[in-house]
């Protein structure tokens, strides 16, 4: 992900591939081009790992309580 600002258009920052650059939605201070989730790579990965850990806890619990 390229978060180096190449140009500005109507106050929005864009990289050289014309992807809009925004601040991470978590407020961590990093920039991202992922406008759908609004999360930078590090925050997205952390969220994904937390979700997978939760799924694993549930599957382990179900396996031992069945």
N, C-alpha and C positions, 0 to 999 in steps of 0.2 A: 504494500500500500504506500503510495507516494503522497506524503502530506506537505511537501514543499510547495509553497504558494507560487504559482506561475503568473496568474493574472487575477484581477478583480473585475466583477461585473455587477453593477447595481448593489454594491456593498458586500457581495458574497465572494469568498475566496475560491479559486479553482486551481487544480494542479495542471500539469502539462497535457494530461489526457482529458481535460475538461470535466473532471469529476469534482463535485462541490466538496470543500473541506469545511468541517464543522468541529466544534468542541465536543469532547466525549460527554455523553449524557450523565455519567456518574460524577462529574466534576473533578476528575483526577488531574486535569490540566493537560492531557494529551489531545492531539488532533486525530480526526478520522475522516475517511471518505464513506463510511458505512452509514448512509442517511436513513436506512430502514430501521436498524436497531439503535443507531446513535452511539454505539459502543466502540471504543478503540480495541485493537487486537488483544491487549493484555486484559482488559475488563471483560471482553467477550469470552476469552479463554477461561478466566476465573469463574464466570457465571456458568459456563458449560460444565466445568469440573464439579462445581457445587451441585448442579442438577444431576449429573451422572452419579455422584456420591450418594445423593438422596435416593435415586433409583436402586442403586446397589444395596443400600441399607434395607429398603423395602423388600427386595428380592431375597436377601439373606434372612430377614425376619420371617417372611412367608415360607421359606424352605424349612426352617426349624420349628415353626409352629403348626405345620400341617401334619 
